[in-house]
Amino acid sequence: MTYTVRQEELAQLQPEWVQLLERQSEPVPFQHPTWQRVWLEEFQDGRDLLLLAVRDGEQLMGVAPLIKDGDTLTLVGHHSICDYMDFVVAAEQCREVFEAILTGLQDERWTQLDLRGIREGSTTLTELPQAAESRGMTVEREEEAVAPRVELPGDWEEYVSSLKKKHRHELRRKLRNLQGAGDLELHTYTSPKDVEMHLPVLLRFMVESREDKARFLSEQMGLFFHKATQALAEEELIRLYELELDGKPVASVLCFDQGGQLYMYNSGYDPDYASMSVGIASKALCLQQAIADGKHCLDLLRGDEEYKYRLGAQNQQIYKLSIRR
């Protein structure tokens, strides 16, 4: 089987790219061409985009979205913004596609392929190293971070019962106390108009609730949040949750919704209500809504914050792969 590999334009490739992504067992929003387009608009910084499409005849079998930075190739994105990064590859022909990608790169001038944000279970961790080593390249793999996730049952009470006793009692107590404090309501915003209207609440809460998020949320990052959420809302991939107490917003959670999973990307809360645990309560109520919506997993993404484990999450490993020639 002979595949063709050529550089293509993102806009023309997007419809087929989306279809290929949707065939993945766990499609990830950070690999969606819309997300990558917005990231490139804000952060490409003059570096060369090397967007390779692997085809079997006219059928798209793989996408390699790469940035060339000196003699190093990296995946489009950055680990501070994109929790997961990877190639998009047809699972049934992954080895052949990786072979084709390396063939397509052989005439490019590079010495290192630096791949970050690769999730455990990705064929990039198994098939690409074999393809590279067969060409005399050296491969190094190392653990980079963890991304805890919660496998969701079909029922809220079943989920609560699955928690450790201490965490179960703590969650029930916090939700009971918060519900007793007034009229509690969780709103879900999905349309581009609603997301744009309520995103400033999230950004304000991010700045006010944690110093590290205040440092992270620069003017450029704030602009990226606006552009990315608008673009993904157009693709029906955004879930912006806002928790209100007596009609006043007290917490906000931004999630991506793709492939039957909810990806909890960022959150914040009003520090005036910190004593009422509105931060973790808002996340638990999002989880409850995800169960009601039939989601099978809540991915809490990169980072080992303690609250994730109090919600019953189990670690998923993220790897870094370095290939040199």
C-alpha positions in Angstrom: 0.0 0.0 0.0 1.5 3.3 -1.1 0.4 6.6 0.6 1.0 10.1 -0.7 2.1 12.8 1.6 1.9 16.5 0.9 1.5 19.8 2.6 -2.0 21.2 2.5 -3.8 24.3 3.6 -5.7 24.0 6.9 -8.9 25.6 5.6 -9.2 23.2 2.7 -8.3 20.2 4.8 -10.6 21.0 7.7 -13.8 19.1 6.6 -11.9 15.8 6.1 -9.8 16.5 9.2 -12.9 16.7 11.3 -14.3 13.5 9.9 -11.0 11.7 10.6 -10.9 13.1 14.1 -14.5 11.9 14.8 -13.4 8.4 13.9 -10.9 8.3 16.7 -11.9 6.3 19.8 -11.4 9.4 21.9 -11.4 12.5 19.8 -9.8 15.5 21.6 -10.7 19.1 21.1 -7.1 20.3 21.1 -6.6 18.3 17.9 -9.6 19.9 16.2 -8.6 22.1 13.2 -10.7 25.0 14.6 -8.8 25.0 17.9 -5.5 24.7 16.0 -6.4 27.5 13.6 -7.1 29.9 16.5 -3.9 28.9 18.3 -1.9 29.5 15.1 -3.5 33.0 14.7 -2.3 34.0 18.2 0.9 32.1 18.8 2.6 31.0 15.6 4.9 34.0 15.9 6.3 33.8 12.4 7.4 30.2 12.7 6.8 27.9 9.7 3.7 25.7 9.7 4.3 22.2 8.2 0.8 20.7 7.8 1.2 17.2 6.2 -1.8 15.2 4.9 -1.4 11.5 4.4 -3.7 10.1 1.7 -4.6 6.7 0.3 -5.7 7.8 -3.1 -8.1 10.7 -2.2 -9.0 9.3 1.3 -7.4 11.2 4.2 -5.6 8.8 6.5 -3.5 11.1 8.7 -2.7 14.7 9.6 0.6 15.8 11.0 0.3 19.4 12.2 3.8 20.6 12.9 5.6 23.8 13.7 9.2 24.3 12.6 11.3 26.1 15.1 15.0 26.2 14.0 16.0 22.6 13.6 13.2 21.3 15.9 9.7 20.2 14.9 6.9 20.4 17.4 3.2 19.7 17.3 0.9 22.7 16.8 0.1 24.0 20.3 1.8 24.4 23.6 1.5 22.3 26.7 0.5 25.4 28.8 -2.7 25.8 26.7 -3.2 22.5 24.9 -3.4 19.7 27.5 -3.1 17.0 24.8 -1.3 17.1 21.5 -0.9 14.4 18.9 -1.1 13.4 15.2 -4.5 12.5 13.9 -4.2 9.0 12.4 -6.5 6.4 11.0 -6.3 3.7 13.7 -6.6 0.8 11.3 -3.5 1.8 9.4 -1.5 3.7 12.0 1.9 2.1 11.4 1.7 2.8 7.6 0.6 6.4 8.3 3.5 7.0 10.6 5.9 5.5 8.1 4.4 7.9 5.5 4.8 10.9 7.8 8.5 10.1 8.4 8.9 9.7 4.6 7.2 13.1 4.1 9.7 14.7 6.5 12.9 13.2 5.1 13.7 16.1 2.9 12.9 18.7 5.6 15.8 20.2 7.5 15.4 19.1 11.1 17.3 17.2 13.8 14.7 16.7 16.5 11.0 15.9 16.6 9.8 17.1 20.0 6.4 15.7 20.8 4.7 16.8 24.1 1.2 16.1 25.5 0.9 12.5 24.2 -1.8 10.6 26.1 -1.3 7.0 27.3 -2.8 4.7 24.8 -1.9 6.8 21.8 -0.5 4.8 18.9 2.1 7.6 18.6 3.8 6.1 21.7 4.0 2.6 20.1 4.0 2.7 16.4 5.9 5.9 15.7 9.0 4.9 17.8 9.2 1.6 15.9 9.0 3.4 12.5 11.6 5.9 13.6 14.1 3.3 15.0 13.8 1.3 11.8 15.2 4.3 10.1 18.1 4.6 12.4 16.7 7.4 14.5 17.0 7.6 18.3 13.8 7.7 20.5 13.4 8.8 24.1 10.2 8.6 26.0 9.5 10.2 29.4 6.6 10.9 31.7 5.5 14.5 31.4 2.4 15.0 33.6 -0.8 13.4 34.7 -4.3 14.1 33.6 -6.9 12.7 36.1 -10.2 11.5 34.8 -13.5 10.2 36.2 -15.2 7.3 34.5 -18.9 8.1 34.8 -21.7 5.6 35.7 -25.2 6.0 34.5 -26.6 7.4 37.8 -25.5 10.2 40.1 -26.1 8.2 43.3 -24.0 5.4 41.9 -21.2 7.8 41.3 -21.4 9.3 44.8 -21.5 5.8 46.3 -18.3 5.0 44.4 -16.3 7.7 46.2 -14.2 7.0 49.2 -16.2 7.3 52.4 -14.5 10.5 53.5 -14.9 12.2 50.1 -18.5 11.0 49.8 -19.6 12.5 53.1 -17.6 15.7 52.4 -19.3 16.2 49.0 -22.8 15.5 50.3 -22.2 18.0 53.2 -20.9 20.8 51.0 -23.7 20.4 48.4 -26.3 20.2 51.2 -25.0 23.3 52.9 -24.8 25.3 49.6 -28.3 24.3 48.6 -29.5 25.4 52.0 -27.9 28.8 51.6 -30.4 30.0 49.0 -31.7 29.4 45.5 -28.9 27.4 43.7 -29.0 27.0 39.9 -26.5 25.7 37.4 -26.8 27.3 33.9 -25.3 25.8 30.8 -24.3 28.1 27.9 -23.5 26.6 24.5 -24.4 29.1 21.7 -21.7 31.5 20.5 -23.8 34.5 21.7 -24.3 33.1 25.2 -20.7 32.0 25.5 -19.4 35.4 24.5 -21.8 37.1 27.0 -20.8 34.9 30.0 -17.1 34.3 29.3 -16.1 37.5 31.1 -17.5 36.1 34.3 -15.3 33.1 34.0 -12.2 35.2 33.2 -12.9 37.5 36.2 -13.3 34.6 38.6 -10.1 33.0 37.3 -8.2 36.2 38.1 -9.8 36.7 41.5 -9.7 33.1 42.8 -6.1 32.1 42.1 -2.8 34.0 41.7 -1.4 31.6 39.3 -4.4 31.9 37.0 -4.2 35.7 37.3 -0.5 35.5 36.0 -1.5 33.1 33.3 -4.4 35.2 32.0 -2.4 37.9 30.1 -4.1 40.2 27.6 -3.0 37.9 24.8 -4.3 34.8 26.6 -7.6 36.5 27.3 -8.0 37.3 23.6 -7.2 33.7 22.8 -9.9 32.5 25.2 -12.5 34.7 23.5 -11.5 33.6 20.0 -11.2 29.9 20.8 -14.5 29.6 22.7 -16.4 31.5 20.0 -14.9 29.3 17.3 -15.5 26.1 19.2 -19.1 27.2 20.1 -19.7 27.4 16.4 -18.7 23.7 16.2 -21.0 22.9 19.2 -18.1 21.8 21.3 -18.4 24.3 24.2 -20.2 23.9 27.5 -19.8 27.0 29.7 -21.4 26.4 33.1 -22.3 29.2 35.5 -23.4 28.5 39.1 -25.8 31.1 40.6 -26.8 31.5 44.2 -29.9 33.7 44.6 -29.4 34.9 41.1 -25.8 36.0 41.5 -23.0 34.1 39.7 -20.6 32.6 42.2 -18.6 30.1 40.1 -17.9 29.3 36.4 -16.6 26.2 34.6 -15.5 26.0 31.0 -15.7 22.5 29.4 -15.3 21.0 26.0 -17.8 18.4 24.8 -16.6 15.9 22.3 -17.0 12.2 21.7 -19.2 11.5 24.6 -16.7 13.0 27.0 -16.6 16.3 28.9 -13.2 18.0 29.2 -13.0 20.4 32.1 -10.6 23.1 30.8 -10.7 25.9 33.3 -12.7 27.4 36.2 -13.0 30.1 38.7 -15.1 31.3 41.6 -16.1 34.4 43.5 -13.6 34.5 46.5 -16.4 36.1 48.6 -18.1 32.7 48.6 -14.9 30.6 49.1 -16.1 29.5 52.6 -19.2 27.9 50.9 -16.9 25.7 48.7 -18.5 27.0 45.5 -15.4 26.0 43.5 -15.6 22.2 44.1 -19.4 22.3 44.3 -19.6 23.8 40.8 -17.4 21.1 39.5 -19.4 18.4 41.2 -22.6 19.8 39.8 -21.0 19.9 36.3 -20.2 16.2 36.8 -23.8 15.5 37.9 -25.0 17.3 34.7 -22.6 15.2 32.6 -24.0 12.0 34.0 -27.6 13.3 33.3 -26.5 14.1 29.7 -25.2 10.5 29.2 -21.5 11.3 29.1 -19.2 8.4 29.9 -16.1 10.3 31.1 -15.2 13.6 32.7 -11.6 14.4 31.9 -10.1 16.9 34.3 -7.0 17.4 32.1 -3.4 18.2 33.0 -2.5 18.7 36.7 -2.6 16.8 39.9 -4.7 19.2 42.0 -6.2 17.6 45.1 -9.8 18.4 44.3 -9.7 16.0 41.3 -9.0 13.1 43.5 -11.7 14.1 45.9 -14.0 13.8 42.9 -12.9 10.2 42.4 -10.5 10.8 39.4 -7.8 8.3 38.5 -4.5 9.3 36.9 -4.0 9.1 33.1 -0.3 9.6 32.1 0.9 12.1 29.6 4.2 11.5 27.8 6.9 13.4 26.0 8.5 11.7 23.0 11.8 13.0 21.5 13.0 11.6 18.1 16.4 12.6 16.8 18.1 11.8 13.5 
